[in-house]
Amino acid sequence: MCGIVGFFDPGAQTPAGRLAEITASMTEVIKHRGPDDTGVWTDETVGVALGFRRLAILDLSPAGHQPMVSSDGRYVIVFNGEVYNFAHLRGLLLERGHSFRGTSDTEVMLAAISEWGILKAVQQFNGMFAFALWDRQEKTLALVRDRLGIKPLYYGWVNGVFMFASELKALRAFPGFDAPINRDALGLYFRHNYIPAPYSIYTGVNKLQPGVILTLPVGARQTAFNQQVYWSVRQVAEAGIERPFEGCDQDAVSELDALLKESVRLRMVADVPLGAFLSGGIDSSMVVALMQAQSNMPVQTFTIGFHEEEYNEARFASEIADYLGTKHTEHYLKADEVLKIIPDLAGLYDEPFGDASQAPTLLVSKLARQHVTVSLSGDGGDELFAGYDHYGRANQVWRWLGWAPNNLRHAAASGIKGAAGLLGGQKATRRARRLGDVLGNEDFVSYYKNHTSQWKNHKGIVEGGGDLPTPYTDKALRPQFDDRLNTMMYLDQTTYLPDDILVKVDRASMGVSLEARVPLLDDHRVIEFAWRLPLSMKVRGGVRKWLLRQVLYQYVPPSLVERPKMGFSVPVGDWLRGGLRQWAGDLLDESRLKQGGYFNAQAVSEMWRSHVRGEQNWSHDLWNVIMFQAWHDHLR
């Protein structure tokens, strides 16, 4: 696990003698992603530079150093991530006459690309990865991102130079970096709590979409991208629904068990200490159970606890750890410990990010890093196996209301919203407006977008922000499923999962130089199998993640995991009225907001005063503004 940077200056604006110096300065700002080694490679004749920071996981010797040149001298690579099936690929390549200097997956990747070409090679990679490949023969730069977007990769043209990096802060380190804030993307941030790919907070800088190979030939102009999709959730979903799993329940349990066991086994390969996050929920318990079943030693597990019982899952994790016999470490957070790290989050996440569970995610990563260098995580079970409670609520609401014709629903919505202000009490008014919002949606996808949105109407708060197409708003970006449950899972797998959950885990773990592996997600065979399953194997008798539970019950008694879903949430509302009040109040000062020019300052200030007085909990809405303000301050 590492950090990568680079740039391509076809106009030769950068003095040749400074290519290495600039690249080194870009890598320096992301050294947390790779504290063990650094490297730079340049070709001054064409203006190409590649930089690397290494967190040594496999082949700790100098043979794993990057940038790495292929044995035939044609390709140069910088690579962030892990290709877990490298041993299998290495065997195939040895049979074809390749030889290897070391034991890293990077060297196997280069040999695979030399043997099969980049497309066929990438299609065989099982893992999480973002890499840049310079082809010295064809004078072409390629950027590649893994299938689900687990590893980050930003890119764009800035002042005539094409640049890329694992994090935005590395791009900002390029001399003369100048990109305006994208107000349309800021609007998406307020709706979703995150900025979805391909957009970033900067105009002209994008996130590479998951499952895409982007190529740029030498001499290219700023519009000369070639993007090739080598894998997509859409293709997998459509294929899985067209050719569903036809076995019985026990067949499905056996196949999923074998798939997950193999995925976990591959992700336990490391030349450094390894452990797992354990919340006590279905997904993390599954990962830990499969780890312990395949280990001769107690697996190291890590849990963060809260003293507020409504947020605390640590006691459940402890019970699971005791049953499985893991070497368990838990840490109960004190309020001042949490509050101390929050002002630093904006710099760590490097882009406005409004999921408040970023704080405990960072702290559990810090806890794990004291003991291990790699930690497995259970992320992905909810999105793959229909685990979210709100899936059922959203489905039921639309079943009640969606039958009516649009014109009738819109008329009812207008009437209810118009009468909302006449109702007595804030609670009744809010409920009426929420009902009006539901009735006013054009279709189920529009309803689900609003159902999952933080800000239903971000245009009322973001000055000058418009709309950008996403799978929620552009039908061309999503398949047309007959079933609402499949629709919700697809939308979450292509937006919320890669751009919120996986961003949260990547930045928190890499911020403390910890590699986080996600065996439910970075093995594409698990995702492909999940889409073949009939919905009756995901939800049965009101039980969500039904099939996943049946696999887990082979390792852990149901009594240890069957309880209401809690999620990884935090008491941010109390924090803002308590220990964070001064810090947040400074960021939300009305004159400061007006000076910034990004928000409706009066509206934000009224929400802040209402929250502090305890009239209404605006914490989640305000958190978006606070984290943007903190991020913007961090740039100064």
C-alpha positions, -999 to 999 in steps of 0.1 A, spaced: 0 0 0 15 32 -11 10 67 -26 17 76 -62 22 109 -80 33 120 -114 29 145 -143 33 148 -180 44 181 -195 40 178 -233 47 215 -237 80 213 -219 70 242 -196 89 225 -167 127 228 -168 141 194 -174 164 197 -145 135 202 -121 114 172 -130 128 150 -102 128 179 -77 92 187 -83 81 150 -82 100 145 -49 81 175 -34 48 160 -45 56 126 -29 67 143 3 33 156 12 18 120 10 46 103 29 20 91 54 8 67 27 43 52 24 69 60 52 92 31 43 107 42 10 105 68 -17 114 69 -54 114 91 -85 117 82 -122 118 108 -150 122 110 -188 133 145 -195 131 140 -233 93 138 -231 86 155 -199 73 126 -179 79 121 -141 66 93 -118 69 94 -80 62 69 -52 60 65 -15 62 30 -2 45 12 27 63 -21 26 39 -51 28 52 -77 4 89 -82 -4 104 -58 20 137 -59 2 150 -33 -23 136 -56 -51 102 -41 -42 113 -5 -48 93 17 -71 91 33 -97 98 -1 -112 109 -8 -147 98 -40 -165 125 -66 -172 123 -58 -210 127 -21 -202 95 -11 -219 73 -2 -190 77 19 -159 50 17 -131 40 33 -98 14 12 -81 -7 17 -50 -25 -13 -37 -23 -51 -37 -29 -77 -64 -36 -107 -42 -35 -135 -69 1 -125 -79 14 -159 -69 -9 -177 -93 -1 -152 -121 36 -155 -113 33 -193 -119 16 -188 -153 43 -163 -163 71 -185 -153 57 -212 -176 59 -186 -204 95 -179 -198 95 -149 -175 119 -146 -146 117 -125 -115 143 -106 -94 121 -104 -63 88 -115 -48 66 -84 -51 32 -83 -68 44 -51 -87 70 -71 -106 43 -97 -115 20 -70 -128 47 -56 -151 54 -91 -165 17 -97 -170 13 -64 -189 44 -73 -210 29 -107 -217 -8 -100 -223 -11 -62 -227 -26 -39 -202 -63 -47 -208 -60 -85 -205 -36 -82 -176 -58 -59 -156 -88 -82 -162 -68 -110 -144 -58 -88 -114 -77 -97 -82 -73 -69 -57 -74 -32 -50 -51 -10 -70 -45 24 -86 -15 26 -108 2 47 -135 21 30 -163 44 47 -188 50 29 -221 84 39 -233 79 23 -267 45 39 -275 51 70 -255 18 66 -237 7 71 -201 -20 49 -187 -39 54 -154 -58 24 -140 -82 21 -110 -96 -10 -94 -130 -24 -101 -149 -8 -72 -128 23 -65 -111 11 -33 -79 30 -41 -80 67 -50 -66 83 -81 -71 120 -90 -60 135 -124 -64 165 -145 -48 192 -167 -37 223 -148 -19 251 -166 -11 228 -196 4 200 -174 -13 167 -170 -9 155 -134 -21 127 -112 -18 116 -75 -34 94 -48 -44 125 -30 -52 161 -39 -26 176 -16 1 161 -39 -14 180 -69 -15 212 -49 23 207 -43 30 212 -80 44 247 -86 17 271 -98 -12 247 -91 -43 268 -97 -77 253 -99 -109 270 -88 -134 254 -65 -162 236 -84 -194 251 -70 -215 224 -87 -194 197 -71 -199 216 -38 -236 212 -43 -232 174 -47 -212 174 -15 -240 190 5 -265 165 -9 -245 134 -4 -219 142 23 -192 134 -2 -182 144 -38 -190 115 -61 -166 104 -89 -157 116 -115 -159 150 -98 -136 166 -73 -138 198 -53 -116 215 -81 -127 224 -116 -106 205 -141 -95 178 -116 -113 145 -116 -114 112 -99 -107 83 -122 -138 62 -123 -136 26 -109 -129 -1 -135 -114 23 -160 -81 24 -180 -73 60 -191 -46 65 -217 -29 96 -228 -5 96 -258 25 119 -259 17 152 -275 -19 149 -264 -41 179 -260 -62 185 -229 -92 167 -244 -73 137 -258 -83 111 -231 -91 76 -241 -111 58 -213 -118 21 -216 -141 3 -191 -127 -31 -183 -152 -40 -155 -184 -23 -142 -210 -29 -116 -236 -22 -143 -223 -50 -165 -220 -74 -136 -255 -66 -123 -272 -70 -157 -254 -103 -163 -262 -116 -129 -299 -109 -131 -300 -123 -166 -283 -156 -155 -292 -160 -118 -279 -187 -94 -301 -218 -97 -289 -239 -68 -306 -246 -36 -301 -227 -3 -273 -251 8 -256 -248 -25 -255 -210 -21 -242 -212 14 -214 -236 4 -204 -215 -27 -204 -182 -7 -185 -198 21 -158 -210 -3 -156 -177 -21 -153 -157 11 -128 -181 27 -106 -179 -4 -108 -141 -5 -99 -138 32 -71 -164 28 -55 -144 0 -58 -112 20 -39 -127 49 -7 -129 29 17 -103 41 53 -100 53 43 -77 82 20 -81 112 -17 -84 103 -51 -81 121 -87 -70 116 -112 -44 127 -140 -60 147 -173 -42 154 -193 -72 164 -217 -69 134 -223 -95 108 -197 -83 82 -167 -78 104 -175 -109 125 -176 -129 92 -142 -117 82 -126 -124 116 -143 -158 118 -129 -168 84 -94 -154 94 -94 -174 126 -106 -206 109 -75 -204 86 -49 -193 112 -28 -213 136 -24 -183 159 -50 -160 175 -59 -132 150 -54 -97 163 -86 -78 164 -94 -41 173 -125 -23 185 -133 12 194 -159 17 222 -181 47 233 -192 54 268 -226 64 253 -245 31 252 -266 40 221 -234 42 201 -214 14 217 -208 -19 199 -176 -28 218 -193 -52 242 -206 -72 213 -172 -73 196 -157 -85 228 -181 -114 230 -173 -124 194 -136 -122 201 -139 -143 232 -159 -170 213 -134 -171 183 -104 -169 205 -88 -138 189 -62 -116 206 -85 -87 211 -77 -50 218 -104 -25 226 -102 11 235 -130 32 249 -129 67 237 -129 97 259 -146 128 246 -115 149 247 -96 123 228 -121 124 200 -124 162 200 -86 165 198 -84 149 164 -114 164 147 -98 197 137 -72 177 118 -97 157 98 -101 182 70 -64 180 62 -64 143 63 -94 138 41 -80 164 17 -114 172 2 -147 182 19 -161 151 35 -191 151 57 -194 116 72 -188 122 109 -179 85 115 -145 95 99 -134 104 135 -138 69 151 -125 53 118 -93 73 122 -90 63 159 -96 26 154 -69 28 126 -45 44 151 -53 17 176 -46 -11 151 -14 6 138 1 3 172 1 -35 167 -1 -43 130 6 -29 95 -23 -45 78 -59 -48 90 -89 -65 73 -122 -48 73 -158 -60 68 -170 -32 46 -194 -40 18 -218 -66 32 -248 -42 34 -245 -30 -2 -239 -65 -16 -265 -84 5 -292 -58 12 -283 -52 48 -295 -16 53 -327 -11 72 -336 19 51 -340 -4 21 -371 -18 36 -384 16 47 -378 32 13 -394 3 -5 -425 4 18 -430 41 15 -429 41 -23 -452 11 -24 -477 32 -4 -474 64 -24 -458 56 -57 -489 40 -73 -505 74 -78 -500 92 -112 -474 120 -111 -498 148 -116 -519 137 -87 -489 133 -64 -475 166 -74 -507 184 -67 -509 167 -33 -473 177 -26 -480 214 -35 -510 214 -12 -493 198 17 -462 221 15 -484 251 12 -503 242 43 -472 231 63 -466 266 76 -501 268 90 -497 237 112 -489 241 149 -455 232 161 -422 226 144 -425 189 145 -458 188 126 -445 213 101 -414 192 94 -434 161 90 -458 178 65 -429 191 45 -412 157 44 -444 141 32 -447 168 5 -411 161 -5 -419 124 -9 -450 130 -30 -432 155 -53 -407 129 -67 -409 119 -103 -400 82 -97 -385 58 -72 -349 68 -80 -357 105 -74 -373 95 -41 -343 73 -31 -320 102 -39 -339 125 -16 -344 97 10 -306 93 13 -297 130 9 -283 151 37 -295 183 22 -327 179 1 -323 214 -14 -286 223 -14 -293 253 -37 -308 271 -8 -275 270 10 -247 269 -16 -242 301 -35 -240 296 -72 -241 258 -72 -259 239 -100 -264 202 -107 -240 177 -122 -251 143 -136 -249 113 -113 -265 78 -115 -294 94 -94 -302 120 -120 -290 106 -154 -308 74 -165 -280 67 -190 -257 60 -160 -277 32 -145 -296 1 -157 -334 0 -155 -341 -26 -129 -376 -39 -124 -370 -43 -87 -365 -14 -63 -342 -34 -40 -318 -40 -68 -320 -4 -78 -310 8 -43 -281 -17 -40 -268 -6 -75 -270 31 -66 -252 25 -33 -225 3 -49 -217 30 -75 -219 61 -53 -221 58 -15 -198 28 -12 -168 40 -33 -171 77 -25 -181 76 11 -173 43 29 -142 34 10 -128 70 10 -134 71 48 -115 39 53 -86 47 29 -78 82 42 -81 71 79 -60 40 75 -34 55 52 -33 86 73 -16 64 100 3 42 75 -20 13 79 -31 -9 50 -69 -17 51 -80 -47 31 -117 -53 22 -122 -90 13 -159 -86 6 -152 -60 -20 -117 -62 -35 -123 -98 -48 -146 -92 -78 -158 -128 -77 -177 -121 -45 -195 -91 -61 -203 -111 -92 -217 -140 -72 -238 -116 -51 -255 -101 -82 -264 -137 -93 -283 -144 -61 -321 -141 -61 -334 -115 -38 -350 -142 -16 -315 -152 -6 -307 -117 5 -339 -108 23 -361 -136 37 -389 -133 63 -378 -98 70 -342 -109 78 -316 -89 58 -283 -104 46 -300 -138 50 -274 -158 31 -245 -140 47 -259 -149 81 -262 -185 72 -225 -186 63 -216 -169 95 -237 -192 117 -213 -220 107 -187 -202 128 -205 -181 154 -238 -188 172 -267 -166 160 -272 -154 196 -239 -135 194 -247 -114 163 -285 -112 162 -295 -77 174 -307 -44 159 -283 -28 135 -264 1 151 -239 13 124 -207 32 131 -222 65 142 -211 92 166 -228 117 190 -218 147 169 -249 167 180 -237 166 216 -201 174 206 -212 205 188 -230 218 219 -201 208 241 -164 204 235 -166 214 198 -188 244 203 -161 271 203 -143 256 173 -174 251 153 -188 285 162 -157 302 149 -160 283 116 -197 292 114 -193 328 122 -218 347 100 -193 374 89 -168 347 81 -193 328 60 -203 360 41 -166 368 34 -161 333 20 -190 337 -4 -199 300 -7 -230 298 15 -262 315 25 -246 329 57 -278 339 73 -295 305 68 -264 287 82 -262 310 112 -299 305 121 -294 267 120 -263 270 142 -281 291 168 -311 268 168 -289 238 173 -269 253 202 -302 263 219 -314 227 216 -344 236 195 -336 212 168 -307 188 160 -291 203 129 -258 185 136 -255 165 104 -265 194 82 -241 217 99 -213 192 99 -211 195 61 -206 233 64 -181 229 92 -160 204 73 -159 225 42 -149 255 63 -122 235 81 -109 222 47 -109 257 32 -90 270 62 -65 242 59 -55 254 24 -43 288 37 
